[in-house]
Amino acid sequence: MENPACWVMTECPQGKILRESLEALSAGLAFQKQYRMETVVLWTGARPEDAQLDYLASLGVRRVICLEGARGEGEKEEALLFGLQGLYLRHKPQYMFFGASPRSLSLAPMLAALLEVGYVAKATYLRRVGDTLSLTRPSMQGALSEVLRFLPPTHGMASLYPRAFDVPGPSESLPGEKLIPEIYPLPQHEERSQNWEVVERTLEPAEALDVEDAEVVVAGGKGMGSEANFALLQDLASCLGGAVAASRIVVDIGWAPKERLVGQTGKKVFPELYIACGISGAHQHRAGMKEARHILAINTDPQAPIFQIATWSILGDAPQVVSQMIRQLRELREAN
Ligand SMILES: Cc1cc2nc3c(=O)[nH]c(=O)nc-3n(C[C@H](O)[C@H](O)[C@H](O)COP(=O)(O)OP(=O)(O)OC[C@H]3O[C@@H](n4cnc5c(N)ncnc54)[C@H](O)[C@@H]3O)c2cc1C
């Protein structure tokens, strides 16, 4: 018998709930409101503190399950995987949602494969149709939008596209009762049935931050003028903790690799801030970035289409404006 609950894996490194987990929680809470499914926070890491539980309660969460007790850093991911497997088999939630954090994106497909449950990666929209879940996601590098659904029995797992869902706000209903987490220990090594091992883990350099994951995207177009000027964008992105993106022309002429392409044939991004430097704003480019929360456009042409969707516009030479922004941000950082 299915449990009409929707579990949300929630990561909280260094005491702060990840934004990606909150985005997944937002999807879960929408299900609780619209379809009366119970949203359960699956808390991983150190036991939640009272303030964190109060915060979750204020969002409308009514149940928290906490998996705790890995033996060592290196072992955590495998322990978590088998812990999640055990909990899932015990409770059989109908759906499980994962945010787009690196750990969740790595665990979710492994868990789905272990449990032989349907899994859809990087969904941008979720809704119930009848008694099944319909999921929308970009495919063919954003050129197509696919709608998929889980076939009965309708258990399923999904990870969410970064920034496609908002962070949840306080619940409109009265605050719930105090949350008391249900604590489950992670399984010890000898309790697991594991026929594989992790051979190596490598840390990606900061400049490799994926455009899809970044809160701030600094994008450059032909108007940056040269490859050397285009390289300035990495400095600006580093000052803002963001990632560099590019228009198609820039990728075609080799100033940026194709993983940085945003648009109809590139990636679709939903950052807090998209800085478009020397980009005309052709509709094929806008297809990948128009849903950014804020857009700052820098262009010398007042008629450039990018200005039609910009939150803030700067009419000026992009390399000069970018250099000035870098200088001022560095001065600001030194002053603090
Ligand atoms: C099937 C198809 C799919 C496509 N897919 C994509 C896609 O996924 N992504 C994508 O980006 N494009 C895509 N394109 C290409 C798209 O149509 C545009 O040609 C491209 O986005 C233009 O790139 P751009 O804005 O960098 O260059 P341009 O169109 O050349 O614009 C340069 C801009 O820089 C400004 N400028 C010039 N000098 C300066 C300066 N010194 N300072 C500030 N501004 C300056 C100009 O005013 C102009 O607005 C696709 C096209 C097709 C046909």
The ligand as an ORCA input file, in Angstrom:
! r2SCAN-3c Opt
* xyz 0 1
  C      18.676     27.544    -34.269
  C      19.441     28.571    -33.498
  C      19.750     28.322    -32.187
  C      20.474     29.265    -31.446
  N      20.754     28.999    -30.125
  C      21.384     29.957    -29.401
  C      21.645     29.755    -28.026
  O      21.355     28.708    -27.446
  N      22.266     30.744    -27.337
  C      22.644     31.929    -27.922
  O      23.218     32.795    -27.233
  N      22.412     32.131    -29.226
  C      21.813     31.181    -29.985
  N      21.624     31.398    -31.302
  C      22.235     32.589    -31.913
  C      21.430     33.852    -31.673
  O      20.447     33.974    -32.672
  C      22.337     35.085    -31.708
  O      23.023     35.115    -32.934
  C      23.374     35.147    -30.590
  O      22.747     34.961    -29.343
  C      24.034     36.517    -30.617
  O      25.092     36.549    -29.730
  P      25.610     37.939    -29.161
  O      24.489     38.656    -28.535
  O      26.812     37.636    -28.355
  O      26.145     38.681    -30.480
  P      25.528     39.839    -31.345
  O      24.186     39.519    -31.835
  O      26.588     40.154    -32.364
  O      25.382     41.059    -30.340
  C      26.438     41.723    -29.759
  C      25.857     42.803    -28.874
  O      26.926     43.475    -28.235
  C      26.665     44.876    -28.271
  N      27.968     45.566    -28.189
  C      28.881     45.747    -29.174
  N      29.964     46.355    -28.659
  C      29.723     46.539    -27.341
  C      30.465     47.089    -26.290
  N      31.694     47.562    -26.455
  N      29.912     47.094    -25.044
  C      28.656     46.621    -24.829
  N      27.906     46.082    -25.805
  C      28.445     46.036    -27.043
  C      25.918     45.108    -29.556
  O      25.147     46.295    -29.443
  C      25.058     43.865    -29.633
  O      23.825     44.068    -28.962
  C      20.911     30.475    -32.063
  C      20.579     30.713    -33.390
  C      19.860     29.784    -34.107
  C      19.524     30.080    -35.540
*
